[in-house]
Amino acid sequence: MAKTLIVGSDHAGLGLKRELSAVASELGYEVVDLGTNSSDSTDYPDYAHQVASAVARGEGLGLLVCGTGIGMSMAANRHAGVRAALCGDVFSASMSRQHNDANLLCVGARVVGPGLAGEILKAFLSHGFEGGRHERRVKKIEPSA
Ligand code: RB5
């Protein structure tokens, strides 16, 4: 099965997004980049909504990068079915998949360096959902459940 990572960033996250895209490619992921591809100042929600929509449609896992990752995670988590995890450490990235079934990773380019960000992405992509008792809890994340 093809593994797809849908990526997006604003101007602040552009450089790190490109570095992380290369990491994902090395891991065998097809990377779909929904922008931005310019260093001109831009608005992070525009990219968050595009990537989150694709993730909600089941087109792959997502990666969003802005200065802090905060704005991206706020916007992405407005989409039903999207569980965006803002991670600044490897343990959280692993647990976001194992316990929270996160399907979108947010990273802050002004918070973590490229080396750590690469390890965070690798942890996110190499772990899966444990299910079991976590299944019930994840279902309760959606307010309608
Ligand atoms: C852009 O200056 C910055 O506000 C944005 O990248 C992000 O950090 C917002 O959450």
Backbone and ligand atoms as CSV (ligand in chain L), in Angstrom:
chain,resi,resn,atom,element,x,y,z
A,1,MET,N,N,0.842,-1.194,0.000
A,1,MET,CA,C,0.000,0.000,0.000
A,1,MET,C,C,0.885,1.255,0.000
A,2,ALA,N,N,0.559,2.199,-0.864
A,2,ALA,CA,C,1.348,3.434,-0.944
A,2,ALA,C,C,1.167,4.239,0.340
A,3,LYS,N,N,2.262,4.742,0.856
A,3,LYS,CA,C,2.216,5.569,2.051
A,3,LYS,C,C,2.331,7.017,1.595
A,4,THR,N,N,1.375,7.813,2.023
A,4,THR,CA,C,1.343,9.207,1.571
A,4,THR,C,C,1.421,10.148,2.759
A,5,LEU,N,N,2.239,11.190,2.626
A,5,LEU,CA,C,2.305,12.257,3.618
A,5,LEU,C,C,1.958,13.560,2.907
A,6,ILE,N,N,0.889,14.191,3.372
A,6,ILE,CA,C,0.436,15.455,2.795
A,6,ILE,C,C,1.012,16.571,3.647
A,7,VAL,N,N,1.763,17.476,3.034
A,7,VAL,CA,C,2.501,18.471,3.810
A,7,VAL,C,C,2.092,19.885,3.423
A,8,GLY,N,N,2.225,20.781,4.399
A,8,GLY,CA,C,1.958,22.192,4.153
A,8,GLY,C,C,2.682,23.033,5.175
A,9,SER,N,N,2.896,24.287,4.826
A,9,SER,CA,C,3.556,25.212,5.746
A,9,SER,C,C,3.192,26.640,5.370
A,10,ASP,N,N,3.493,27.553,6.268
A,10,ASP,CA,C,3.504,28.961,5.882
A,10,ASP,C,C,4.958,29.336,5.593
A,11,HIS,N,N,5.224,30.627,5.432
A,11,HIS,CA,C,6.582,31.080,5.104
A,11,HIS,C,C,7.575,30.705,6.208
A,12,ALA,N,N,7.130,30.761,7.476
A,12,ALA,CA,C,8.026,30.471,8.602
A,12,ALA,C,C,8.418,29.002,8.656
A,13,GLY,N,N,7.572,28.153,8.112
A,13,GLY,CA,C,7.836,26.723,8.174
A,13,GLY,C,C,8.384,26.131,6.891
A,14,LEU,N,N,8.542,26.960,5.889
A,14,LEU,CA,C,8.901,26.450,4.563
A,14,LEU,C,C,10.206,25.636,4.551
A,15,GLY,N,N,11.251,26.175,5.137
A,15,GLY,CA,C,12.546,25.473,5.104
A,15,GLY,C,C,12.478,24.134,5.812
A,16,LEU,N,N,11.874,24.116,7.001
A,16,LEU,CA,C,11.788,22.859,7.748
A,16,LEU,C,C,10.869,21.871,7.037
A,17,LYS,N,N,9.786,22.393,6.453
A,17,LYS,CA,C,8.899,21.485,5.695
A,17,LYS,C,C,9.676,20.764,4.606
A,18,ARG,N,N,10.542,21.483,3.918
A,18,ARG,CA,C,11.322,20.864,2.843
A,18,ARG,C,C,12.279,19.810,3.399
A,19,GLU,N,N,12.883,20.114,4.530
A,19,GLU,CA,C,13.810,19.132,5.128
A,19,GLU,C,C,13.045,17.893,5.577
A,20,LEU,N,N,11.876,18.102,6.170
A,20,LEU,CA,C,11.090,16.960,6.648
A,20,LEU,C,C,10.491,16.165,5.486
A,21,SER,N,N,10.202,16.839,4.410
A,21,SER,CA,C,9.707,16.120,3.220
A,21,SER,C,C,10.767,15.157,2.706
A,22,ALA,N,N,12.030,15.593,2.761
A,22,ALA,CA,C,13.124,14.716,2.315
A,22,ALA,C,C,13.239,13.502,3.244
A,23,VAL,N,N,13.054,13.731,4.543
A,23,VAL,CA,C,13.085,12.612,5.509
A,23,VAL,C,C,11.973,11.617,5.183
A,24,ALA,N,N,10.780,12.121,4.924
A,24,ALA,CA,C,9.644,11.246,4.623
A,24,ALA,C,C,9.877,10.471,3.327
A,25,SER,N,N,10.441,11.126,2.346
A,25,SER,CA,C,10.740,10.444,1.072
A,25,SER,C,C,11.716,9.302,1.293
A,26,GLU,N,N,12.735,9.570,2.123
A,26,GLU,CA,C,13.725,8.519,2.420
A,26,GLU,C,C,13.065,7.321,3.094
A,27,LEU,N,N,11.993,7.570,3.828
A,27,LEU,CA,C,11.281,6.487,4.512
A,27,LEU,C,C,10.265,5.800,3.592
A,28,GLY,N,N,10.224,6.221,2.343
A,28,GLY,CA,C,9.348,5.559,1.379
A,28,GLY,C,C,7.984,6.194,1.225
A,29,TYR,N,N,7.805,7.379,1.768
A,29,TYR,CA,C,6.519,8.060,1.637
A,29,TYR,C,C,6.453,8.855,0.343
A,30,GLU,N,N,5.287,8.824,-0.272
A,30,GLU,CA,C,5.000,9.773,-1.343
A,30,GLU,C,C,4.600,11.077,-0.664
A,31,VAL,N,N,5.295,12.150,-0.970
A,31,VAL,CA,C,5.020,13.434,-0.331
A,31,VAL,C,C,4.198,14.309,-1.279
A,32,VAL,N,N,3.052,14.766,-0.791
A,32,VAL,CA,C,2.186,15.667,-1.559
A,32,VAL,C,C,2.243,17.030,-0.882
A,33,ASP,N,N,2.834,18.009,-1.550
A,33,ASP,CA,C,3.068,19.330,-0.961
A,33,ASP,C,C,1.986,20.309,-1.428
A,34,LEU,N,N,1.174,20.781,-0.488
A,34,LEU,CA,C,0.077,21.696,-0.822
A,34,LEU,C,C,0.464,23.156,-0.589
A,35,GLY,N,N,1.774,23.450,-0.459
A,35,GLY,CA,C,2.242,24.830,-0.315
A,35,GLY,C,C,2.411,25.222,1.144
A,36,THR,N,N,2.876,26.378,1.339
A,36,THR,CA,C,3.382,27.370,0.417
A,36,THR,C,C,4.747,26.943,-0.139
A,37,ASN,N,N,5.069,27.503,-1.276
A,37,ASN,CA,C,6.388,27.232,-1.834
A,37,ASN,C,C,7.144,28.526,-2.069
A,38,SER,N,N,6.784,29.525,-1.287
A,38,SER,CA,C,7.415,30.841,-1.394
A,38,SER,C,C,7.758,31.334,0.003
A,39,SER,N,N,8.810,32.140,0.081
A,39,SER,CA,C,9.167,32.720,1.379
A,39,SER,C,C,8.394,34.013,1.649
A,40,ASP,N,N,7.495,34.395,0.743
A,40,ASP,CA,C,6.656,35.578,0.979
A,40,ASP,C,C,5.729,35.319,2.163
A,41,SER,N,N,5.475,36.361,2.932
A,41,SER,CA,C,4.607,36.224,4.098
A,41,SER,C,C,3.221,35.739,3.669
A,42,THR,N,N,2.700,34.765,4.407
A,42,THR,CA,C,1.412,34.176,4.054
A,42,THR,C,C,0.660,33.796,5.323
A,43,ASP,N,N,-0.569,33.316,5.176
A,43,ASP,CA,C,-1.429,33.034,6.332
A,43,ASP,C,C,-1.518,31.530,6.576
A,44,TYR,N,N,-1.061,31.095,7.742
A,44,TYR,CA,C,-0.991,29.648,8.027
A,44,TYR,C,C,-2.322,28.905,7.917
A,45,PRO,N,N,-3.481,29.539,8.246
A,45,PRO,CA,C,-4.717,28.738,8.156
A,45,PRO,C,C,-5.026,28.277,6.739
A,46,ASP,N,N,-4.591,29.045,5.734
A,46,ASP,CA,C,-4.881,28.649,4.350
A,46,ASP,C,C,-4.311,27.269,4.051
A,47,TYR,N,N,-3.143,26.993,4.569
A,47,TYR,CA,C,-2.470,25.705,4.317
A,47,TYR,C,C,-2.959,24.643,5.295
A,48,ALA,N,N,-3.222,25.058,6.511
A,48,ALA,CA,C,-3.749,24.103,7.495
A,48,ALA,C,C,-5.061,23.499,7.001
A,49,HIS,N,N,-5.937,24.338,6.471
A,49,HIS,CA,C,-7.241,23.824,6.030
A,49,HIS,C,C,-7.113,22.911,4.810
A,50,GLN,N,N,-6.211,23.237,3.919
A,50,GLN,CA,C,-6.014,22.369,2.738
A,50,GLN,C,C,-5.492,20.995,3.142
A,51,VAL,N,N,-4.477,20.974,3.993
A,51,VAL,CA,C,-3.890,19.699,4.406
A,51,VAL,C,C,-4.875,18.913,5.272
A,52,ALA,N,N,-5.540,19.596,6.201
A,52,ALA,CA,C,-6.493,18.906,7.079
A,52,ALA,C,C,-7.645,18.313,6.273
A,53,SER,N,N,-8.108,19.021,5.254
A,53,SER,CA,C,-9.192,18.495,4.412
A,53,SER,C,C,-8.757,17.202,3.724
A,54,ALA,N,N,-7.545,17.183,3.227
A,54,ALA,CA,C,-7.042,15.976,2.545
A,54,ALA,C,C,-6.902,14.821,3.541
A,55,VAL,N,N,-6.440,15.117,4.739
A,55,VAL,CA,C,-6.321,14.073,5.770
A,55,VAL,C,C,-7.710,13.559,6.152
A,56,ALA,N,N,-8.661,14.463,6.302
A,56,ALA,CA,C,-10.033,14.062,6.663
A,56,ALA,C,C,-10.653,13.184,5.576
A,57,ARG,N,N,-10.248,13.391,4.335
A,57,ARG,CA,C,-10.748,12.556,3.226
A,57,ARG,C,C,-10.029,11.204,3.173
A,58,GLY,N,N,-9.047,11.010,4.043
A,58,GLY,CA,C,-8.349,9.728,4.101
A,58,GLY,C,C,-7.242,9.577,3.079
A,59,GLU,N,N,-6.730,10.710,2.595
A,59,GLU,CA,C,-5.717,10.642,1.535
A,59,GLU,C,C,-4.315,10.368,2.059
A,60,GLY,N,N,-4.130,10.416,3.355
A,60,GLY,CA,C,-2.826,10.120,3.943
A,60,GLY,C,C,-2.684,10.758,5.301
A,61,LEU,N,N,-1.499,10.604,5.861
A,61,LEU,CA,C,-1.165,11.333,7.084
A,61,LEU,C,C,-0.761,12.751,6.689
A,62,GLY,N,N,-0.765,13.666,7.677
A,62,GLY,CA,C,-0.459,15.060,7.377
A,62,GLY,C,C,0.698,15.592,8.194
A,63,LEU,N,N,1.339,16.604,7.645
A,63,LEU,CA,C,2.404,17.336,8.342
A,63,LEU,C,C,2.219,18.824,8.066
A,64,LEU,N,N,2.153,19.612,9.127
A,64,LEU,CA,C,2.026,21.065,8.992
A,64,LEU,C,C,3.129,21.734,9.799
A,65,VAL,N,N,3.779,22.716,9.203
A,65,VAL,CA,C,4.875,23.425,9.864
A,65,VAL,C,C,4.626,24.923,9.767
A,66,CYS,N,N,4.641,25.606,10.900
A,66,CYS,CA,C,4.643,27.068,10.916
A,66,CYS,C,C,5.695,27.481,11.947
A,67,GLY,N,N,5.671,28.720,12.399
A,67,GLY,CA,C,6.702,29.170,13.318
A,67,GLY,C,C,6.698,28.394,14.618
A,68,THR,N,N,5.533,28.256,15.213
A,68,THR,CA,C,5.401,27.536,16.480
A,68,THR,C,C,4.680,26.199,16.345
A,69,GLY,N,N,3.945,26.033,15.274
A,69,GLY,CA,C,3.071,24.863,15.119
A,69,GLY,C,C,1.719,25.070,15.769
A,70,ILE,N,N,1.585,26.126,16.532
A,70,ILE,CA,C,0.343,26.329,17.307
A,70,ILE,C,C,-0.828,26.699,16.404
A,71,GLY,N,N,-0.620,27.700,15.562
A,71,GLY,CA,C,-1.713,28.113,14.685
A,71,GLY,C,C,-2.146,26.993,13.758
A,72,MET,N,N,-1.194,26.255,13.229
A,72,MET,CA,C,-1.513,25.130,12.346
A,72,MET,C,C,-2.357,24.089,13.079
A,73,SER,N,N,-1.976,23.769,14.307
A,73,SER,CA,C,-2.722,22.734,15.033
A,73,SER,C,C,-4.126,23.216,15.380
A,74,MET,N,N,-4.236,24.491,15.733
A,74,MET,CA,C,-5.574,25.028,16.040
A,74,MET,C,C,-6.501,24.926,14.838
A,75,ALA,N,N,-6.009,25.341,13.682
A,75,ALA,CA,C,-6.844,25.325,12.472
A,75,ALA,C,C,-7.151,23.895,12.037
A,76,ALA,N,N,-6.141,23.026,12.055
A,76,ALA,CA,C,-6.342,21.650,11.586
A,76,ALA,C,C,-7.346,20.911,12.452
A,77,ASN,N,N,-7.313,21.170,13.752
A,77,ASN,CA,C,-8.209,20.436,14.650
A,77,ASN,C,C,-9.654,20.919,14.593
A,78,ARG,N,N,-9.944,21.916,13.765
A,78,ARG,CA,C,-11.337,22.294,13.536
A,78,ARG,C,C,-12.023,21.338,12.561
A,79,HIS,N,N,-11.253,20.467,11.922
A,79,HIS,CA,C,-11.815,19.546,10.934
A,79,HIS,C,C,-12.210,18.228,11.586
A,80,ALA,N,N,-13.452,17.817,11.380
A,80,ALA,CA,C,-13.923,16.540,11.929
A,80,ALA,C,C,-13.055,15.405,11.402
A,81,GLY,N,N,-12.659,14.532,12.286
A,81,GLY,CA,C,-11.863,13.369,11.891
A,81,GLY,C,C,-10.373,13.632,11.871
A,82,VAL,N,N,-9.991,14.888,12.055
A,82,VAL,CA,C,-8.560,15.207,12.098
A,82,VAL,C,C,-8.115,15.279,13.552
A,83,ARG,N,N,-7.026,14.573,13.837
A,83,ARG,CA,C,-6.429,14.614,15.173
A,83,ARG,C,C,-4.991,15.076,14.987
A,84,ALA,N,N,-4.825,16.408,15.092
A,84,ALA,CA,C,-3.512,17.009,14.877
A,84,ALA,C,C,-2.774,17.109,16.206
A,85,ALA,N,N,-1.533,16.653,16.212
A,85,ALA,CA,C,-0.705,16.667,17.423
A,85,ALA,C,C,0.479,17.610,17.215
A,86,LEU,N,N,0.553,18.613,18.069
A,86,LEU,CA,C,1.708,19.521,18.052
A,86,LEU,C,C,2.787,18.904,18.931
A,87,CYS,N,N,3.904,18.540,18.333
A,87,CYS,CA,C,4.942,17.814,19.071
A,87,CYS,C,C,6.284,18.532,19.009
A,88,GLY,N,N,6.932,18.591,20.176
A,88,GLY,CA,C,8.265,19.172,20.271
A,88,GLY,C,C,9.269,18.178,20.823
A,89,ASP,N,N,8.835,16.924,20.956
A,89,ASP,CA,C,9.732,15.874,21.453
A,89,ASP,C,C,9.314,14.541,20.847
A,90,VAL,N,N,10.250,13.603,20.873
A,90,VAL,CA,C,10.053,12.307,20.221
A,90,VAL,C,C,9.006,11.458,20.945
A,91,PHE,N,N,9.035,11.482,22.273
A,91,PHE,CA,C,8.084,10.667,23.047
A,91,PHE,C,C,6.637,11.062,22.722
A,92,SER,N,N,6.384,12.345,22.713
A,92,SER,CA,C,5.016,12.801,22.408
A,92,SER,C,C,4.597,12.388,21.007
A,93,ALA,N,N,5.523,12.453,20.064
A,93,ALA,CA,C,5.195,12.059,18.694
A,93,ALA,C,C,4.808,10.581,18.636
A,94,SER,N,N,5.542,9.731,19.351
A,94,SER,CA,C,5.218,8.299,19.384
A,94,SER,C,C,3.864,8.073,20.051
A,95,MET,N,N,3.671,8.718,21.180
A,95,MET,CA,C,2.426,8.503,21.926
A,95,MET,C,C,1.211,9.060,21.200
A,96,SER,N,N,1.413,10.126,20.447
A,96,SER,CA,C,0.277,10.699,19.713
A,96,SER,C,C,-0.288,9.681,18.726
A,97,ARG,N,N,0.574,8.816,18.207
A,97,ARG,CA,C,0.104,7.768,17.298
A,97,ARG,C,C,-0.435,6.578,18.097
A,98,GLN,N,N,0.305,6.133,19.091
A,98,GLN,CA,C,-0.048,4.909,19.807
A,98,GLN,C,C,-1.333,5.063,20.632
A,99,HIS,N,N,-1.496,6.185,21.299
A,99,HIS,CA,C,-2.648,6.358,22.192
A,99,HIS,C,C,-3.739,7.261,21.621
A,100,ASN,N,N,-3.376,8.224,20.800
A,100,ASN,CA,C,-4.353,9.210,20.314
A,100,ASN,C,C,-4.719,9.031,18.845
A,101,ASP,N,N,-4.084,8.075,18.188
A,101,ASP,CA,C,-4.344,7.846,16.763
A,101,ASP,C,C,-4.251,9.149,15.967
A,102,ALA,N,N,-3.260,9.959,16.303
A,102,ALA,CA,C,-3.064,11.217,15.577
A,102,ALA,C,C,-2.832,10.921,14.101
A,103,ASN,N,N,-3.431,11.742,13.261
A,103,ASN,CA,C,-3.238,11.552,11.810
A,103,ASN,C,C,-2.579,12.766,11.162
A,104,LEU,N,N,-2.184,13.720,11.991
A,104,LEU,CA,C,-1.532,14.920,11.451
A,104,LEU,C,C,-0.538,15.426,12.495
A,105,LEU,N,N,0.684,15.647,12.061
A,105,LEU,CA,C,1.746,16.139,12.948
A,105,LEU,C,C,1.984,17.616,12.672
A,106,CYS,N,N,2.058,18.404,13.738
A,106,CYS,CA,C,2.406,19.819,13.612
A,106,CYS,C,C,3.736,20.054,14.321
A,107,VAL,N,N,4.585,20.840,13.676
A,107,VAL,CA,C,5.912,21.131,14.219
A,107,VAL,C,C,6.172,22.629,14.095
A,108,GLY,N,N,6.860,23.184,15.092
A,108,GLY,CA,C,7.220,24.596,15.069
A,108,GLY,C,C,8.659,24.791,14.626
A,109,ALA,N,N,8.827,25.438,13.483
A,109,ALA,CA,C,10.178,25.615,12.920
A,109,ALA,C,C,11.034,26.563,13.753
A,110,ARG,N,N,10.383,27.422,14.554
A,110,ARG,CA,C,11.124,28.336,15.410
A,110,ARG,C,C,11.308,27.768,16.816
A,111,VAL,N,N,10.878,26.529,16.983
A,111,VAL,CA,C,10.919,25.883,18.307
A,111,VAL,C,C,11.924,24.740,18.323
A,112,VAL,N,N,11.881,23.907,17.292
A,112,VAL,CA,C,12.787,22.754,17.234
A,112,VAL,C,C,13.693,22.873,16.014
A,113,GLY,N,N,14.907,22.406,16.150
A,113,GLY,CA,C,15.858,22.387,15.032
A,113,GLY,C,C,15.554,21.241,14.091
A,114,PRO,N,N,16.184,21.248,12.936
A,114,PRO,CA,C,15.893,20.225,11.926
A,114,PRO,C,C,16.245,18.801,12.358
A,115,GLY,N,N,17.291,18.657,13.167
A,115,GLY,CA,C,17.666,17.311,13.612
A,115,GLY,C,C,16.589,16.693,14.480
A,116,LEU,N,N,16.165,17.436,15.495
A,116,LEU,CA,C,15.099,16.943,16.374
A,116,LEU,C,C,13.791,16.780,15.609
A,117,ALA,N,N,13.489,17.735,14.753
A,117,ALA,CA,C,12.243,17.640,13.979
A,117,ALA,C,C,12.228,16.373,13.129
A,118,GLY,N,N,13.374,16.009,12.575
A,118,GLY,CA,C,13.453,14.783,11.783
A,118,GLY,C,C,13.168,13.556,12.632
A,119,GLU,N,N,13.705,13.534,13.853
A,119,GLU,CA,C,13.457,12.397,14.753
A,119,GLU,C,C,11.990,12.360,15.175
A,120,ILE,N,N,11.409,13.523,15.389
A,120,ILE,CA,C,9.975,13.605,15.727
A,120,ILE,C,C,9.136,13.027,14.592
A,121,LEU,N,N,9.459,13.409,13.367
A,121,LEU,CA,C,8.700,12.887,12.219
A,121,LEU,C,C,8.888,11.382,12.079
A,122,LYS,N,N,10.115,10.907,12.250
A,122,LYS,CA,C,10.363,9.458,12.141
A,122,LYS,C,C,9.550,8.701,13.181
A,123,ALA,N,N,9.497,9.223,14.414
A,123,ALA,CA,C,8.721,8.565,15.474
A,123,ALA,C,C,7.240,8.558,15.115
A,124,PHE,N,N,6.763,9.664,14.584
A,124,PHE,CA,C,5.351,9.770,14.205
A,124,PHE,C,C,5.006,8.754,13.114
A,125,LEU,N,N,5.879,8.636,12.136
A,125,LEU,CA,C,5.585,7.760,10.994
A,125,LEU,C,C,5.823,6.285,11.282
A,126,SER,N,N,6.594,5.983,12.313
A,126,SER,CA,C,6.949,4.574,12.541
A,126,SER,C,C,6.110,3.908,13.628
A,127,HIS,N,N,5.179,4.636,14.217
A,127,HIS,CA,C,4.301,4.036,15.218
A,127,HIS,C,C,2.862,4.019,14.720
A,128,GLY,N,N,2.103,3.045,15.242
A,128,GLY,CA,C,0.695,2.928,14.873
A,128,GLY,C,C,-0.184,2.958,16.108
A,129,PHE,N,N,-1.470,3.020,15.862
A,129,PHE,CA,C,-2.452,3.091,16.946
A,129,PHE,C,C,-2.544,1.748,17.661
A,130,GLU,N,N,-2.525,1.784,18.987
A,130,GLU,CA,C,-2.596,0.549,19.780
A,130,GLU,C,C,-4.014,0.023,19.899
A,131,GLY,N,N,-5.008,0.872,19.693
A,131,GLY,CA,C,-6.399,0.433,19.826
A,131,GLY,C,C,-6.721,0.090,21.271
A,132,GLY,N,N,-7.542,-0.977,21.460
A,132,GLY,CA,C,-7.908,-1.394,22.813
A,132,GLY,C,C,-8.641,-0.283,23.547
A,133,ARG,N,N,-8.230,-0.024,24.777
A,133,ARG,CA,C,-8.909,0.979,25.595
A,133,ARG,C,C,-8.819,2.382,24.982
A,134,HIS,N,N,-7.820,2.578,24.143
A,134,HIS,CA,C,-7.640,3.898,23.535
A,134,HIS,C,C,-8.680,4.178,22.444
A,135,GLU,N,N,-9.229,3.108,21.890
A,135,GLU,CA,C,-10.249,3.259,20.846
A,135,GLU,C,C,-11.448,4.043,21.378
A,136,ARG,N,N,-11.929,3.650,22.540
A,136,ARG,CA,C,-13.085,4.316,23.148
A,136,ARG,C,C,-12.781,5.789,23.420
A,137,ARG,N,N,-11.599,6.052,23.918
A,137,ARG,CA,C,-11.226,7.417,24.274
A,137,ARG,C,C,-11.086,8.296,23.034
A,138,VAL,N,N,-10.496,7.739,22.008
A,138,VAL,CA,C,-10.329,8.517,20.771
A,138,VAL,C,C,-11.697,8.843,20.173
A,139,LYS,N,N,-12.623,7.868,20.230
A,139,LYS,CA,C,-13.979,8.129,19.702
A,139,LYS,C,C,-14.623,9.294,20.455
A,140,LYS,N,N,-14.328,9.412,21.729
A,140,LYS,CA,C,-14.942,10.487,22.538
A,140,LYS,C,C,-14.337,11.864,22.254
A,141,ILE,N,N,-13.283,11.926,21.468
A,141,ILE,CA,C,-12.717,13.234,21.130
A,141,ILE,C,C,-13.701,14.052,20.319
A,142,GLU,N,N,-14.407,13.385,19.388
A,142,GLU,CA,C,-15.391,14.113,18.586
A,142,GLU,C,C,-16.555,14.500,19.498
A,143,PRO,N,N,-16.941,15.779,19.551
A,143,PRO,CA,C,-17.970,16.239,20.486
A,143,PRO,C,C,-19.312,15.560,20.298
A,144,SER,N,N,-19.607,15.077,19.068
A,144,SER,CA,C,-20.907,14.462,18.807
A,144,SER,C,C,-20.992,13.042,19.342
A,145,ALA,N,N,-19.832,12.440,19.682
A,145,ALA,CA,C,-19.843,11.027,20.083
A,145,ALA,C,C,-20.389,10.843,21.503
L,1,RB5,C1,C,4.186,33.707,11.488
L,1,RB5,O1,O,4.912,34.830,11.892
L,1,RB5,C2,C,3.727,32.907,12.697
L,1,RB5,O2,O,2.786,33.610,13.426
L,1,RB5,C3,C,3.191,31.555,12.282
L,1,RB5,O3,O,4.179,30.880,11.553
L,1,RB5,C4,C,2.811,30.583,13.399
L,1,RB5,O4,O,3.819,30.520,14.355
L,1,RB5,C5,C,1.480,30.744,13.985
L,1,RB5,O5,O,1.036,29.939,14.825
